[in-house]
């Protein structure tokens, strides 16, 4: 999110969750809206989240995964 300079709002998080659920249930999803409302950005951001690799933070001995 820092790389994209994005502030995660409740509405945007809901949309990401909805896309994720549709992907896992293999149901169709239609995203529609006016020009410039962020449909493409939403899908590109979701794709970047799905395609990241996770690593363990060794400096703090934490089990919380960090996105690399």
mmCIF file of the C-alpha atoms, coordinates in Angstrom:
data_MODEL
# 
_entry.id   MODEL 
# 
loop_
_atom_site.group_PDB 
_atom_site.id 
_atom_site.type_symbol 
_atom_site.label_atom_id 
_atom_site.label_alt_id 
_atom_site.label_comp_id 
_atom_site.label_asym_id 
_atom_site.label_entity_id 
_atom_site.label_seq_id 
_atom_site.pdbx_PDB_ins_code 
_atom_site.Cartn_x 
_atom_site.Cartn_y 
_atom_site.Cartn_z 
_atom_site.occupancy 
_atom_site.B_iso_or_equiv 
_atom_site.pdbx_formal_charge 
_atom_site.auth_seq_id 
_atom_site.auth_comp_id 
_atom_site.auth_asym_id 
_atom_site.auth_atom_id 
_atom_site.pdbx_PDB_model_num 
ATOM 1  C CA . UNK A 1 1  ? 0.000   0.000   0.000   1.00 0.00 ? 1  UNK A CA 1 
ATOM 2  C CA . UNK A 1 2  ? 2.925   2.330   0.649   1.00 0.00 ? 2  UNK A CA 1 
ATOM 3  C CA . UNK A 1 3  ? 4.260   1.721   -2.841  1.00 0.00 ? 3  UNK A CA 1 
ATOM 4  C CA . UNK A 1 4  ? 0.889   2.598   -4.383  1.00 0.00 ? 4  UNK A CA 1 
ATOM 5  C CA . UNK A 1 5  ? 0.372   5.499   -1.921  1.00 0.00 ? 5  UNK A CA 1 
ATOM 6  C CA . UNK A 1 6  ? -3.008  4.063   -1.017  1.00 0.00 ? 6  UNK A CA 1 
ATOM 7  C CA . UNK A 1 7  ? -5.079  4.670   2.082   1.00 0.00 ? 7  UNK A CA 1 
ATOM 8  C CA . UNK A 1 8  ? -7.143  1.545   2.670   1.00 0.00 ? 8  UNK A CA 1 
ATOM 9  C CA . UNK A 1 9  ? -10.752 2.548   3.235   1.00 0.00 ? 9  UNK A CA 1 
ATOM 10 C CA . UNK A 1 10 ? -13.576 0.312   4.372   1.00 0.00 ? 10 UNK A CA 1 
ATOM 11 C CA . UNK A 1 11 ? -15.211 0.492   0.951   1.00 0.00 ? 11 UNK A CA 1 
ATOM 12 C CA . UNK A 1 12 ? -12.011 -0.449  -0.908  1.00 0.00 ? 12 UNK A CA 1 
ATOM 13 C CA . UNK A 1 13 ? -11.308 -3.308  1.516   1.00 0.00 ? 13 UNK A CA 1 
ATOM 14 C CA . UNK A 1 14 ? -14.850 -4.603  0.984   1.00 0.00 ? 14 UNK A CA 1 
ATOM 15 C CA . UNK A 1 15 ? -14.331 -4.582  -2.780  1.00 0.00 ? 15 UNK A CA 1 
ATOM 16 C CA . UNK A 1 16 ? -11.031 -6.465  -2.432  1.00 0.00 ? 16 UNK A CA 1 
ATOM 17 C CA . UNK A 1 17 ? -12.671 -9.022  -0.164  1.00 0.00 ? 17 UNK A CA 1 
ATOM 18 C CA . UNK A 1 18 ? -15.560 -9.465  -2.603  1.00 0.00 ? 18 UNK A CA 1 
ATOM 19 C CA . UNK A 1 19 ? -13.169 -10.047 -5.522  1.00 0.00 ? 19 UNK A CA 1 
ATOM 20 C CA . UNK A 1 20 ? -11.190 -12.523 -3.412  1.00 0.00 ? 20 UNK A CA 1 
ATOM 21 C CA . UNK A 1 21 ? -14.313 -14.483 -2.457  1.00 0.00 ? 21 UNK A CA 1 
ATOM 22 C CA . UNK A 1 22 ? -15.470 -14.625 -6.076  1.00 0.00 ? 22 UNK A CA 1 
ATOM 23 C CA . UNK A 1 23 ? -12.051 -15.880 -7.147  1.00 0.00 ? 23 UNK A CA 1 
ATOM 24 C CA . UNK A 1 24 ? -12.080 -18.709 -4.620  1.00 0.00 ? 24 UNK A CA 1 
ATOM 25 C CA . UNK A 1 25 ? -15.660 -19.753 -5.374  1.00 0.00 ? 25 UNK A CA 1 
ATOM 26 C CA . UNK A 1 26 ? -14.961 -19.498 -9.125  1.00 0.00 ? 26 UNK A CA 1 
ATOM 27 C CA . UNK A 1 27 ? -18.093 -17.433 -9.700  1.00 0.00 ? 27 UNK A CA 1 
ATOM 28 C CA . UNK A 1 28 ? -18.364 -14.718 -12.307 1.00 0.00 ? 28 UNK A CA 1 
ATOM 29 C CA . UNK A 1 29 ? -17.773 -11.118 -11.335 1.00 0.00 ? 29 UNK A CA 1 
ATOM 30 C CA . UNK A 1 30 ? -18.819 -8.026  -13.256 1.00 0.00 ? 30 UNK A CA 1 
ATOM 31 C CA . UNK A 1 31 ? -17.258 -4.742  -12.242 1.00 0.00 ? 31 UNK A CA 1 
ATOM 32 C CA . UNK A 1 32 ? -19.002 -1.737  -13.701 1.00 0.00 ? 32 UNK A CA 1 
ATOM 33 C CA . UNK A 1 33 ? -18.905 1.966   -13.128 1.00 0.00 ? 33 UNK A CA 1 
ATOM 34 C CA . UNK A 1 34 ? -18.197 5.322   -14.663 1.00 0.00 ? 34 UNK A CA 1 
ATOM 35 C CA . UNK A 1 35 ? -14.904 6.160   -16.324 1.00 0.00 ? 35 UNK A CA 1 
ATOM 36 C CA . UNK A 1 36 ? -12.180 6.970   -13.819 1.00 0.00 ? 36 UNK A CA 1 
ATOM 37 C CA . UNK A 1 37 ? -13.672 5.410   -10.675 1.00 0.00 ? 37 UNK A CA 1 
ATOM 38 C CA . UNK A 1 38 ? -10.818 2.921   -10.239 1.00 0.00 ? 38 UNK A CA 1 
ATOM 39 C CA . UNK A 1 39 ? -11.993 -0.395  -11.665 1.00 0.00 ? 39 UNK A CA 1 
ATOM 40 C CA . UNK A 1 40 ? -8.660  -1.179  -13.302 1.00 0.00 ? 40 UNK A CA 1 
ATOM 41 C CA . UNK A 1 41 ? -6.669  0.051   -10.291 1.00 0.00 ? 41 UNK A CA 1 
ATOM 42 C CA . UNK A 1 42 ? -8.729  -2.213  -8.022  1.00 0.00 ? 42 UNK A CA 1 
ATOM 43 C CA . UNK A 1 43 ? -7.893  -5.285  -10.122 1.00 0.00 ? 43 UNK A CA 1 
ATOM 44 C CA . UNK A 1 44 ? -4.223  -4.358  -10.515 1.00 0.00 ? 44 UNK A CA 1 
ATOM 45 C CA . UNK A 1 45 ? -3.904  -3.785  -6.761  1.00 0.00 ? 45 UNK A CA 1 
ATOM 46 C CA . UNK A 1 46 ? -5.621  -7.108  -6.009  1.00 0.00 ? 46 UNK A CA 1 
ATOM 47 C CA . UNK A 1 47 ? -3.285  -8.835  -8.461  1.00 0.00 ? 47 UNK A CA 1 
ATOM 48 C CA . UNK A 1 48 ? -0.238  -7.336  -6.762  1.00 0.00 ? 48 UNK A CA 1 
ATOM 49 C CA . UNK A 1 49 ? -1.497  -8.554  -3.367  1.00 0.00 ? 49 UNK A CA 1 
ATOM 50 C CA . UNK A 1 50 ? -2.135  -12.077 -4.641  1.00 0.00 ? 50 UNK A CA 1 
ATOM 51 C CA . UNK A 1 51 ? 1.213   -12.339 -6.443  1.00 0.00 ? 51 UNK A CA 1 
ATOM 52 C CA . UNK A 1 52 ? 3.460   -11.174 -3.600  1.00 0.00 ? 52 UNK A CA 1 
ATOM 53 C CA . UNK A 1 53 ? 5.817   -13.475 -1.777  1.00 0.00 ? 53 UNK A CA 1 
ATOM 54 C CA . UNK A 1 54 ? 5.880   -13.659 1.997   1.00 0.00 ? 54 UNK A CA 1 
ATOM 55 C CA . UNK A 1 55 ? 8.886   -13.871 4.272   1.00 0.00 ? 55 UNK A CA 1 
ATOM 56 C CA . UNK A 1 56 ? 9.367   -14.176 8.012   1.00 0.00 ? 56 UNK A CA 1 
ATOM 57 C CA . UNK A 1 57 ? 10.713  -11.114 9.791   1.00 0.00 ? 57 UNK A CA 1 
ATOM 58 C CA . UNK A 1 58 ? 13.905  -12.357 11.453  1.00 0.00 ? 58 UNK A CA 1 
ATOM 59 C CA . UNK A 1 59 ? 14.875  -9.069  13.101  1.00 0.00 ? 59 UNK A CA 1 
ATOM 60 C CA . UNK A 1 60 ? 11.986  -9.143  15.562  1.00 0.00 ? 60 UNK A CA 1 
ATOM 61 C CA . UNK A 1 61 ? 11.576  -12.929 15.753  1.00 0.00 ? 61 UNK A CA 1 
ATOM 62 C CA . UNK A 1 62 ? 8.007   -12.361 14.703  1.00 0.00 ? 62 UNK A CA 1 
ATOM 63 C CA . UNK A 1 63 ? 5.736   -14.917 13.094  1.00 0.00 ? 63 UNK A CA 1 
ATOM 64 C CA . UNK A 1 64 ? 3.841   -12.159 11.312  1.00 0.00 ? 64 UNK A CA 1 
ATOM 65 C CA . UNK A 1 65 ? 4.581   -12.439 7.556   1.00 0.00 ? 65 UNK A CA 1 
ATOM 66 C CA . UNK A 1 66 ? 5.845   -9.340  5.798   1.00 0.00 ? 66 UNK A CA 1 
ATOM 67 C CA . UNK A 1 67 ? 5.152   -8.602  2.155   1.00 0.00 ? 67 UNK A CA 1 
ATOM 68 C CA . UNK A 1 68 ? 8.369   -8.360  0.180   1.00 0.00 ? 68 UNK A CA 1 
# 
